[in-house]
Amino acid sequence: MPDTSPHPHGRLGSVWRYALAGLISVVAWATVAIQMMDAGIEDEPIIGWLFVGDLVLGLLSFLLVRERHRWPGPVALLTGAFSFVSASSAGPATWMIGSASSHHRWRLVGFLVPFNVVAGIVQERFYPGGDDLPLWASFLFGVLIVGIVVAIGYAMGSQRDLMESLRERALTAEREQQARVAQAQAGERTRIAREMHDVLAHRISLVAMHAGALSYRTDLSPEEQATAARTIEENAHRALRDLREVLGVLRDPTQPEGASPERPQPVLADVGKLVDEERAGGMRVSLDEAVEGEVPDALGRTAYRVVQEALTNARKHAPGTSVGVGVTGSPDDGLTVTVRNAALVGARGQRLPESGLGLLGLDERVSLAGGRLRHGTDSTGGFVVEAWLPWGP
């Protein structure tokens, strides 16, 4: 199987490997050429092979080692086979033994070691000239050289694996540290929020108490009334200052410094603008609003989100249908928000889209506000979203 793993070393590592393999090939080829010249070899075929065929196979070997990571086995086999009759292929063949050892491909190494030892013995006897060593001496010398290459390759691979392991551990430790920092920040923000809740509750209770005293105590002197009014003013200012501080501490840490503040959150009065925007976008939307009294901002914000999510669903799942939005209520009856879209034309017998994450989140929001949410098909085949919200806490 081909090895498609990423390149284990950078450009500098490839340069010195090519340089070392080139040096081995040059020394091996030059040694053979010198021995043949010293021996006075004038055999034209062998001389021609040395200066042409040998160098061609050596160049081809250097081209093959570029594919060593994709096809390590075939490349090692070819370069080793070339070294039987090509001294200039000794560098790439040696490189492939070291590469297989560094990547711990022991089956391949077990084949390459005897294969290259035999290749060295055959090459020594292929080129005439010089004093040939005894077969046993050539064998031991080849085993020694190949063994050194295997040992060096194994050591380099072990060092590389160690560095990769240390690098991975460092990255893991850094990620864990960042997670611990984020957890500590979230815990501290939660603690601050709880503390500020207690502080604000205390200050606002003081404001409520003194304001209540002023409303029913008619026997207070002007000085006492002024003192109570100052107490109310001071605690209101302190509460506002504390609120600003905690909002500054608890702001989104991903928001850049100096970023513009978020726009005011919507209230019930913005439902009309929302309907107008949907009309401008091509929806047929009608609004029927009958609300008595001043709607609290938190209540209006929840009602706005109900209308917004329902209109989004109608636009996505029932395009082209008419949609009716109704908002009614009073302090005694609570606030009722109803959004109904007509059935899809030509969709008789088909099921309307089931509730997605939007309606699930809306149900959670309404529940947290103390209300109830109902959604589903009506008798006409349309889809209805109806929410009832209590006026007060």
N, C-alpha and C positions, 0 to 999 in steps of 0.2 A: 504494500500500500504506500502511496506517496505521502511524504511528510510535508504538510502545508503549514506548519507552525511558523510564527513570525521570525524574522531574522534575529538570532540571539545576540548579535553584537553590532556595533555601529560601523560607520565607514572607515574610521581609523583602524578598527580591528580587522576589517577585510583587507586593508592595505598591507598591514604587516604580515598577515597570513599569505597573501599573494607574493610578497617580497621574499618570505622565508622559503616558500615552495619554489619560487624561481631560483633562489640561491642553490637549493639542493639539486635542482635539475641542471643548472649550469655546471656545478662542481662534478656531478656524475657524468655529464656528457663530455666535459673537458678532460676528465680523467681517462675516459675511454679513447678520446681522440689522441691524447698524448701517448698513451700506451701503444696505440697502433702506429703512430709516427716513430716512436722509439724502436718498435719492432720492425720497421721498414715494410709495413704491409702495403702492397701495391695492387691488391685485388680490387678492380674497378667496381664490381657490383657492391661489395661491402662498403667501399669508400662512398659510393653514391648513396647507399642506404643511410649511412651515418650522417651525411650532410643534407639529405632530402627527406627520406622516409622517416628517420628517427625524429627530426625536427617537426615534421608535419604531425606525427602522432603526439609529440609533446605539446604542440600548440592546441591540438584537438582536446587533449587532456585538460588543459587550462580552461578551455571553453566549457567542458563538461562539468567541472567543479562548481560552476555558477548555478547548476541545478541540483546541487548536493542536498538541499533541504527538501526539495520536492521528491526526488528519486534517489535516496541515499544508497540503496542496494545496487541498482543498475549502474550508477555512476562509479561506485567503488569497484564493481566487477570489471567495468570497461577500463578504467585507469590502471587497475592491477594487471589486466590482460595486456595492455599496451606496454607495460614495463617489462614484459618478457623479452621484447625485441627493441625497446626504445629507452635509452638512458635518460633522455630529457623528460620522460613521463614519471621519473622517480619522485619528483616533487609533489605533483597531484596525487599519486598513489599513496605517498606517505601522509599527505594531508587528509585523505579519506580515512586512513586507519585512525589518525588522531581524532577526527571528527566523530567517527562511530564510537570511539572510546569515551569522548567527552559527553556524548548523549546517552551513554550506557546502553547501547544497542549490542548486547553481549552475543547474541546469536550471529549477528553480522561480523562482529569482531572475531568470534571463534572460527568463522570461515576465512576471513581476510588474513589472519596471522599465518597459517600454513601456506595459503595461496601466494602471499607476497614473499615469503621465504623461498618458495620454489621459484618464483619469478626472478628473484635476485640470483639464484644459482644458475638458472637457464641463461639469463642475460650475460653473466660473467663468462659463460662458455660460448655464447653466440658470437661475441666480438673476439677475433683473434688478437694475439699480442699480449705481452706480459707473462708473468708466471702465475698460472692458475693454482689456486689453493686446493688442497685435498677436499674431497666432497664433504667429509665430516667437519672440516674447519669452516668451509663456506656455509654449511648448515648452522653451526653454532654462531658464527658471526651474524648471519641473517636473523636468527632467533634473538640475539642480543639487541640488534638495532631495532627490530620490530617491537620487542618488549619495552625498550626505552620509550618508543613513540606511544605505545599503549599507556604506559605509566604517566607520561606527561599529559596525554589527552584526558585520562581519568582525573588527574589532579586539577586540570583547568576546568573540567566539567563540574567537579565537586565545588570548586571555588565559585563558579558562576551560580550554581544552585544555592550555595550559601548566601551569596549576595542578593539573589532574588528573594530568598526566604526572609532575610533581614529587611529588605525593602518592603515586602508585603506586610511584615510585622509592624514596621514603622507607619505604613499607611493605615493599617487597622487600628493601631494605637491612636493615631491622629483622629480618625473617625470616631472612635470611642470617646476621646477627649472632647471633641465637638459636641457629641451627643450628651455627655455629662454636663457640659457648659450650658447647652440649651435647656436641659432638664432643670438645672439649678436656677437658670433665669426664669423659667416658667414657674417653678415653685416659689421663687422670691416675689414674682409679680402677683401670684395668687395670694401670698401672705400679705403683701402690701394692700391688695384690693380688699381683703377681709378686714385688715386694720382700719383702712379708710372708711369701710362701711360702718364700723362701730363708731368711728369719730364723727362721721357725717350724721349718723343716726342720733348721736348725742346732741350735736349742735342744733340740728333741725328740730329735735324734741324740745329743746329750750326755746327756740323761736315759736313753736306751736303753743307751748305753755304760756309764755308771756303775751302772745297775741290773743290767746283765749282769755287770759286775765283782763286784758284791756277791753275785750268785747262785752264782758258781763259785770266787771267791777266798776260801778259808777261812783263809788265813794273814795276813789283814789284822788290824792291831791295832784295839782299840776306837776310838782316835782317828782312824785312817784310815777306819774304817767310818762314824763320825760325820761326817767331812769329806765322804765320798761321798754320804751321805744328805742333808747340807745342800746339796751341789751339785745333787742331784736335785730337792730341794724348791725351791731358788732358780730353777733353769731352768724348772721346771714353772710356778711363779708368774709368771715373766717371759713365758713362752709364753702363759699365760692372759691376762695383761695386754695383750700385743701383739695377741692375737686379739680381745679386746674393743675395742681401739682401731681395728683395721682394720675390724671389723664396724660400728663407729660411723661411720667414714669412708665405707664402701661401702654404707651403708643406702640404701634407696630414696629418692631426693631428693623424690619426690612425697608421701612420708609426712609429715603435719604434725608440727610439734614437739610433744612431750609425748604423742604417741599411744601407746596401750598396746602392749606388745610382742606379737608374734605367738605363738600358742599353740605348744606343743612339736610337732615333726613326728611323724607316726605311726611306729610300729615294728610288728614282727610280732605282738606281743601285742594290738595293736588290731584285728587281723583279726576276732577273735571279736565285738568291739563292732560292727564294720561289718556282719557277718552278722546280728547281732541287730537292727540298725536296718533292714536290708532286710526281715527277717521282719515287723517291726512295720509296714512299709509295704505288706505284702500279698504279698511274694514268697515262693515256696517254695524255701528255700535250706537245704542241709545242709552241714556242715563236718566234714571228716576231717583231723585234724592229728596228725602223728607226726614230731616233730622231736627229734633228739638233740643235746644241747649248747646252749650259750648263743649265740643268733643275734646277730651284730653289728648295730648300729643301722642302718648304711647298707644292709646286705643286707635287713634286715627292712623298711626303708622302701620299697625297690624292690619287694619281694614284696607289700607292702600296696597299692602303686599298681597292680600287675598285677591283683590281685583287684578293686580298686575299679573300674578301667576295664572289666574283663570283666563285672562285675555290672551296670554302667551300660549296656553294650551289650545284655546279655540283657534288661534291663528295657525298653529302647527298642525292640528289634527282635524279641524273642521273648516278649511279655507272656503271662503265665499258665502258662508252662512251668516245670518243676522244674529247679533249678540245683544242681549239686554242686561244692563247693570242696574241693580236696585240697592239703594242704601237707605235704610229707615231705622229709627230708634229714638230713644229718649232716656233720660237718667233713670227712670223707673223700669223701663222695659229692656234696656240694654241696646246694643247696636246689632242689626242684622244686615249682612251683606249677601246678596244673591247675584250670581252671574249665570245666565242661561243662554246656550246657543241652540239654534234650530237643528233639526236632523239634516244630515247630508243628503242632497238631492241625488237620487239614483243609487243610494247605498242601502236600500231596503234589504233586510235580512243579514246585513253585515254587522259585526260587533264593533262598537265604538272603541277607541283606544283605551286600554286600561291605564290606571293611574301610574305615573312614573315617580321618579325621585322628587320632582317638584311638588307634587301633591303630598307626598310623605313628609317633606320638610315643612310644608304649609300646615299639615295636621299637627306637627310638633309645635310650631309657632303658636297656633291657636290654642293648643292645650296649655302651653306655658302661660298664656294670657288668661287662663281660666274659662275658655270658651269651648264651643263644640263645632266640629266641621263635618259636613255631609256632602258627599259627591257621588254621582252616578247618573244613570239615564232616567228620564221622566216618561210619562205615558205617551208623549208624542214622538219619542225616539231621539229627542235632543239630550244634551248633557248639562247637568246642573251642578254648580258648586255653591253651597250655602254655608255661611258661618255665622254663628251667634257669639257675640262678645259681651261680657259684662261691662257696665259703664264704669264702675269703680273697681278698686282692688278687691 
